[in-house]
Amino acid sequence: MKQKKIPLWGKLGIAAGVVLLIGAAAFFLVQGKLNRISRVDQESAGQNQSAEEDLDINGMKDKEVINILLIGQDRREGQTRQRSDSMILCSINKARKKIILTSIMRDLYVPIPGYSDNRINAAYQFGGMPLLDQVIEESLGVHVDGNVEVDFEGFVTSMAALGNLEIELSQAEADYMNRNGDGVEQPDPEGNPWNLKAGVNSLSPSQLLAYSRIRYVGNSDWERTERQRRVLMAAFEKAKKQGLTGMLALADQVFPNLTTDMTNGQILRLLYTVLASGITEVESYRIPAEGTYTNETLKIGMEVLVPDLEENSRMLQEWIYGET
């Protein structure tokens, strides 16, 4: 019996159906992984919108730039929201094909709406992501599009999924970590000490956390923020080599350790932007910039960095958006 041929329109319809089925399966697969990320409880965020702006700084928005604030929280098991131990503004510039990482020093002394002037890391404890974003926009003139937060335990678990990272240590850094571990439990089950050397070391997740938290080697918190950005850049370089299968497996391990105020749709657009823009370059900066602040001790004994906010705002916008 002669087999009936399928007409061209029928073949196209079958092909379209297969593509739709594959697309739907991929969509639900990715959605399922994104649903493993914790979401912010907006009702308890504590945002205060009532205060008027004291500075003549306008928050910049640009459709070619996405600003995501990465928040490392100094929270231990059993604790509620604490001050933000680290704040890194991750700016994805699609036009320039760059990621710009800018550390915001936690001792930066700024106005906090609804509260007295304080260190910027207090804003997160007072009002969570919304208040911290508001402070950054009003003080530094940059709009924050979304936030991602991780605590110490989540950082170690996330790094464990990615594996060891190659990081170059100075002799002072290696000696300090071998002696102290900076309060991080060393992973050897028999309690053997770390044996890190000057030069490139393959750092374990616990060692990466200890490295990111060093404050007493070099120029205190200034070099500490450089170390944090160095870890992020090394993690980015390793992650982008994983391929699709590796990235999906990585997501299973990393996503449950994160908390965000972004929707699944926003995260998907963000991931697509990074992958489709062909971003290969990462730049690194710090606020306040050199020569734009003074070290001061307040009457209550608090040591702070008092910045020239307008100059820091101008420089930050130039780094992120280009010429301003």
N, C-alpha and C positions, 0 to 999 in steps of 0.2 A: 504494500500500500504506500502510495506516494505521500511523503510528509509535507504538510502545508507550510509554506514559508511565512514567517512573521514579517509584516510590512515594516517599512522604515519608521513610521510614526509609533508603531508598537515597540520596536527596539528602543527608541528614544524614551518612551514612557517607562519601560522597564529600568533603563539606566537611571532615569530621574528618580524613580522609586527607590532604587538601591542607594543612590547618593543621599536621599532624604533619610532613609533608615540609618545609614552610617552616621550622618550628621546628628540625628536625634539621639542615637546611642552615645556619641561623643559628648553631646550637650549634657545629657543626664549623668554621664560619668564625671564630667568636670564639675557640674552642679553638686553632685554628691560629695566630692572632695572639698569644695568651697564651704559646704554646710558644716564641715568639721571645725571651722574657725569660730571662736567665741565672739559674740556681738556685745557691744556696749549697751548697758541699760540706760537709755536716754533719760528716763524720768529721774534717776538718781545721779545724773552727771553733774548737776549743781552749777549749770552755766548762769552767769550773771550778766545780763545785757543792759542794765539800767545806767551804768556809769557813762559819763560823757568822755570823749577823747580829749586828752590834754596836749597831744602832739599833732603837728601839721604833717602827718605822714599818711599817704593813701595806699591801701593794700592793692598791690598789682595783681591782675589776672591776665593770662595769655593763653589762647587756645593751643599754642604750640608747646606749652610747658605744663607739666603736672607735678605738683608739690605734695609729697607724702612725708609726714613726720613719723620717724621711727623713735619710739619711746622705750627706753630700758628702765624698768621700775625696780626700785630698791625695796622689794617686798619679799619677806621670807614666809615659810609655811605658817598658816594660821593668822597672818596679818591681813588687814584690809588695805585699801589704796594708800600708798606712801608717796613721797616725793619722787619726781622723775630723776633717776640717777644719771641717765644720759639722754640727750635729745639730738638727733641727727636729721636734718632736713634733706630728704632725698628728692632732688629735682630732676625730672626726666624731660630733657629738651629735645623734642622730636626734630625740629628744624636743624639744630646743630649736631644731632646724633650723639648726644653726650648725657651722662648721668653726673650730676654735681652733688657731692656729699658735703654738707656744711654742718659742723658741730656747733651747737649753741651751748656755751659754757653755763653750767648750772648755777654759778655764783653771780651771773649777770643781774644787776640791780635794776628793776623795772617797776613801773606802775602796774598794779593788778586791780582791775575794776571790782569795786565792792569791798576791797581790802586795803590795808596800808601797803606802801611800796615794800617790796621784798625781793629775795632771790627768785629768779624765774622758775626754778624747780618746785617752788611752793605752789605755783598756780595749778599744777597737776593734782596735788593733794587736796587743794581747796575745791576745785571744780572740775577735775577730770579733763578729758580731751577738749571739750568745748571752750572752757576758760583758758586753757593753755594756747589753743589756736587763736583765741581773741587777743591774748596778750602779744603773741607773735605778729599778728596782723597790725595791731595798733602801735606797737613799739618798733617793728622792723619793716613794716610796709609790704609784707608778702602774704598772699592768701594761701592757706593750707587746704588742700582738696580732700585729704583723708589722713587717717592715723592708723598706725599698727603698733601694738604694745606687746612686750614680752618681759617676763620676770627672770630672775637668775636661773631657776630650775628649768624654765622653758627654753632659755638660751642653750643650756647644756644639752638638753634633749634634741633640739633642732640641729645643733652642730654634730651630734652623734649620728644623725641621719645622713649628713653630708660627708662625715669622716674627717680625718686629720687634715690640717692645713699647713702649708709650708710658710713659716714666718721667720724673718731674720731677727735675731736677738742681739743686743749689745751684751758685753760681758757683765755689766751692772744689772741688766734685766735678768739674764740667766742666773746670776748669783742670788738675786733677790727672790726669784721664783723657787729656786732650789731650797732656800732657807724657809720661806714663808708660805708659798702657795697663795698668798694674799687672802687667807681665810677660806680657800676653796679646798674641799676634801680631795685628797689625791686618790686616783682611781685604782692604784695597785692593791689587790685584795690582801696582800701580805704586808702592806704598809711600807713598801720600799720607797725611798725618797726619789724625787725627780733628779735626773742627771742631764740637765740641759746645758748646752755649750754656747759660746759666742758664735754667731754665724746662723745659717739657715737650719731650723729645727722643724721636725714634723710634730706639731702640737696637737694633743688630744683635746676633746671638747672641754674637759675641766681645766686644762692648761690654757686654752684660749680664753676662758672666762677669767682666770687669774691674770693673764696677760692684759686683758681689757680693763682690769680694775686697778692696775698698779698706779699708785699716786706718789710713792716716796722714792722714785728713781727719776733722775732728770728734772725737768721743769714742772713738777707737780701735775696739776690737772691739765695743763696745756699739752704735755706729751701724752697724757692719758687719753685725751680725745683723739690724738693722732693714731694711737694704737687701736682704738675702736674703729676708726675709719679704715685702717689697714686690714683689720679682720674682715670687715664688710666687703672690701674690694677683693680680697683673696677668696671669700665665699662666693661672690658673684662670678669670678673667673672660673671657679670649679663647677658651679651649678650650671652655667651655660654650655658646658661640654657634656652634660649628662645625656642629651638626646631626649626624645619624647617619652619613651618608656621610663628612663631614669628620672625625668622630671615628675612624672605622675607618681612614681614610688616615693620620691622625695616629698611630694605634697602630702602624701598619707602620713608621713612622720612629722612634718613641720607644722602643718596647718592647725592641729589641735593645741599647739603651744602659743598660738597667737590670739590677740583680741583686737578687733577693729570696729570702726564706725561706718565702714563702707559696705555697700550691698554686693551681692554676687555679680550683678551686672557691671557695677563699677570696677570690681576686681578683674573681671574678664576683659573689659576694655583696657585696663591698665596693662595686663599681661600681653594682650595683643599689641599694644603700642610698643612695648619693650622688644617683643619678638619681631614685629614687622618693620620697625624703624632702623634695624641694622645697627643698633647702638654697640659700639666697641670701646669707647673712651670713657674713663671715669676721672673726674677731677675732685680735689679735696681742699676744703677751706675751713675757716673757724671764725666764729663771732663771739666776742668782739675782736676786731682785727688789731694788729699791732699799731700803737700810736693813737688809738681811738678810745682809750679808757684810762681810768686811774684806779689804783688799789686803795681802798679806804676801809677803816674800821669804825663802825657806827658806835654810838654811845652804849648800846646794849652788848657790845663786844662781838658783833657779827662782822666778819670780814667779807667784803663784797667787791665786785668789779663795777664801777660806776662808768657807764659808756656814754659816748657822744652818739645818741640814738639816730640822729638824722644822718650822720656820716656813715654809721654802720648800715643803716637802711639803704643808702645810696650804693655802697659797695656790694651788699648782698644782692641787690637787684641787678647790678652789673654782672656779677658772677653767674647768676641764674638765667637772666634774660638776654644778656649781651649789653651793648651800649645803651645807657639810659639818658 
